[in-house]
Amino acid sequence: MDHEQEERLRAALESLPDEMRQCCLLRFVQGFEENEIAVLMKMPIEMVRMHLYHVEKRLRLVIARAGGEIS
């Protein structure tokens, strides 16, 4: 990923609602499991899963528009 793509990804992450961004960071940066995130954030696991699903959709769209791919 080049610098421009990284900036787009960073901007996409920053544009997320706070709870969604926090779920994303806990899962994909810090490596917490969904059930651990639910406990940490005091929310139902279904809400955590929903946030992560929507984050992935948004980030895939940003990366696709930048001409890249994620697996």
ABEGO torsion letter per residue (X at the ends): XBAAAAAAAAAAAAABBAAAAAAAAAAAAAGBBAAAAAAAAGBBAAAAAAAAAAAAAAAAAAAAAAGBBBX
